[in-house]
Each structure stands twice: as structure tokens, then as C-alpha cells.
Amino acid sequence: MEDQAQPTHETRHMNCSLCKQAIDATGLEPGTLIQCPHCSGEINSTWNMGNYILTRKLGQGGMGTVYEATDRVLGRVVAVKVLKEDLTSDVEFIKSFAKEAQITASINHPNVVQVYQFAQEGETYYLAAELLKNGSWDDQMNQVGAMPEVDALQVCLDAARGLREAFMHGLLHRDVKPGNILYGANREGKVVDFGLALSLEEAASQLGDVWGTPYYVAPEKLDQSGEDHRSDIYSLGATLFHAIAGRPPFDASNASIVAWKHLKSQKVSLKAFAPHVTDETAHTVNKCLERNPSDRFQSYDEFISSLEYARKCATGVSKSRGPIMSPLNFSKQHRIFSMRTYVAIGLAALIVGGVSWKFRREIKSFLSGAAISSETRDEATPIPPLIAAKILKKASEQEKQQFQKAWNSAVRNKALISSVEKCLALNEDLLKAPKDTALQLQYKKEIASCLSLIGDEIVKKDPSLAGLFAGLKNTKKTEP
């Protein structure tokens, strides 16, 4: 349920825009259409608060309500956040909030929303800041779903530069998410609400909004093992993942399960959900999402350099006349070259001094992922190993080639993508479930159902492959 309007017991005054007479606006939200008791003219209610005239409500969150307002001294239009009453009654919270607001106000950077003033009017505390009317990154994600890689990288770059500037002033954000990255007049990304999340946590008895939208929160924040700027880097990486893939790194039916997945699930790869992205972008995002902070980017400079390089590579790919050098569009020659390169690098590393387990695993994953497509037609789209293992285990070479061709044709189908994503997610849950339990059997049943749906989409492209999925349908019918 939405919070109630801001304090109504305080007397609110306004002046009629027609007759200039004073009007009691107590209990009326700014922007409410009313009739002036003096001149009977219809006007919109406003609030007078310090130097500002609050004209209409823009939105509401866990800390208070944001209004559009006019600065009566400077004549500029601003945003005013009025804090909730239950927060303003906490003296320590107000001290902390005021200190952080003062620090934020000292930051003058194109990628940080400018804070103008933190003040008190009667029993109400408010924050005046730059007003941006082009929406947020979250708004854009809700409207368009997955964003073009280059565009998403640019917004992320803007946000990272803003976070770096704040960090240089001694501030952590602690609540980086798409809704806290707004668009400026030139569509540049601007970060808002620095440092306020921690103060909110100290004032409240529970995590509140952090648990309500846990899609971008760092694992160390959830288990309260300490956080620093690398936690913000994790959250921004998770936001970039969502922007490119059209979904957050971890998703579930409720907030608690999402949070648990951040802590316990196996690492998630961007290419599992956005196979079209360049290797450089995938590397950057995946490094942000490392569970151990020491495995992430250790500084904003390092992070920003990686983002800039990824954007340069993605821009070159999008403008190239030739095939896109990504897993969605490798020619046979490029695949063979890439496999030889990986093998050569691996052998060289072994000769020099041994190769790490992680690198050997990456080589094995790369070769196994290309195994099916390397012997089929050009520009083959790699099939997730789990899907290949479940469906093509007993397939003939001809059936594998036919399946690959049908897969290439169907891979952009939303129904297929949805079924593949669900199958991969269910398999993660299956691996965590206790053995020989009803929960494990349920996961197996749901995976079989997803594979059957994948089969339906493939058979639409090539009816001769129906036999590959007959066993799956039988399994689905007979499982308890």
C-alpha cells in the first residue's frame, strides 16, 4: 500500500494565483484542483516551503515524497524531496542525513544530480535538488526491455564516472539501481540519492527497500560482512546486466529467494542470457558480479577503462560491414581460428609455468560450446551445453546438424528464449536441492516441461526432428 501523503497536521498556506489572497492548503497535495474561497477561481493547490513553491507531486519512495517546485529567489524549477515524519523524528538520522547532503551538495559533476539545499520548515525536513524530466534508466528498461549494447554501456559509463567523483569526496552510494540513475537534458546518465541508503538502514529496524528490490545488491551487503566501493561496482554491473539482457542477473518469485541466489547460486554469465554481446562487454559485466569483492574491479579507474574499451569494441562491431564477431555470428573460419588461438594460448601457458584451473575451465567450456556448431553451417548460434546434453545426447550427426539449423532459425523467438532461460534457472535450483526429495523431482519435472516447450519451437522449424523430443514428452507424462 502506498504511503500516505506528507504531514497533514501542519498548517499549509498558499497564495491564490488569481487574487493573490492567502489560502489554507492543509491536507491538500500540491497540484490538487481547488476553488479559491475568495475569488471562486479554480486553481491548483501549492505548498510554500522555505524559498520554494511546491506545485505537483512527482513520485514517492521509502524516504519521502518528491515534488516539482519553483525557487522563488532564483526562479528555477527544482525537485524537492520531503522526508517522512517517522524519519525526521530520529535526531541521529537527521544529523547523518544533513552531513551527507552537505557533502553531496559540494559535488559538481555532469553525472551527479546536483543537490542545492537541505533545510527545515516547521517540523518538516526537505532536500532541494536539480530537476530532471527525462525519466530514469529504470523507466527506459520498462519501456523497451533489453537495450542496445552500446547505449547501455554509455549510460553505465556515465554512472560509473559519477560514482567515482562521489567516492573521491568520501561517499558510497549503497543503493545503486536503475531507478537511481536519471537522464539529463542530453540523455547523459546522472546518479541520484548518494549515501542515503545507509542512513535509512540505521534509522529503520530492517533493510526495507534493499530487501524489496534486491536484484542489484552485493552479496556482502546481504550477509553484512562489510561493504565498500566494490559493492557499488557490483550493483552497477548488475544494473548493466539487466539493461543488456532484459532481466536481472538473478530473478525469482519473491525478494528473499533473489537475495539467496545472490549469496549462494553459481555465477551467472551475461552471455547465457544475451549471447549476442561482445566478449569485452561480457567480461566487464561478469567481473563486476564476482561474489568475492577481491575478484572484482578494485578501482573505478580500472572499471571505467574496461567499460570504455568494451564500448569501443561494441561500437566497432555495430558499424562493421562484415560478420559480427560474437557467438551469434562467428563464421566457420573465425571459429576454427578462435579455437586454435585458445589451444595455442593454453599450451603456451602450460609450457611457461602451468595454467590456472579457471583458465583450463574456460578453454574447456569454449571448446565444448563450439563443438556442435563447428561442424555445421556458418554463422551457427551456440546451443547452451545443458540443452545440448538433454536433447542431443543420442542424436545422429545428421540430426545434430538439422537441430543446429533449426536452432539458428528459432533462437530469436521469445517463447524459445523464455523456455531456455527458465530451464537454465531450474537446473541451478535442481543442483541445490536435497537429493531424492519431492522438491528435486518437481524441478526435474519442470525442466522436462521446459525442454518439451523448446522442442515445440524447434519442431515448428523442422518437423522431422519430432522424434528427438518424443522421449521427453513420455518422461513428462510418467514422472510423479
Protein Blocks (a to p, Z undefined) as FASTA:
>chain_A
ZZddddfkbccddddfklopacdfehiaghiacddfklopacdddddehjbccfbdfbdc
fkbccdddddfknopacddddddfklmmpmklmmmmmmmmmmmmmpccfkbccdfbdcde
hjaccddddddfebpfklmmmmnopadfklmmmmmmmmmmmmmmmmmnopafklacfklp
ccdfkopacdehihklmmmmmmpmbeklmmmmmmlccfklmnonopafklmmmmmmmmmm
mmmnopafbdcfbfklmmmmmmmmccddfklmmmmbcfklmmmmmmmmpmblklmcfbfk
lmmmmmmmmmmmmmmmmmpmbdcddfklccfklmmmmmmmmmmmmmmmmmmnopafklmm
mmmmmmmmmmmmmmmcehiacddfklmmmmmmmpcfklmmmmmmmmmmmmmpmklmmmmm
mmmmmmmmmmmpcghifklmmmmmmmmmmmmmmmmmmmmmmmmlmmmmmmmmmmmmmpZZ
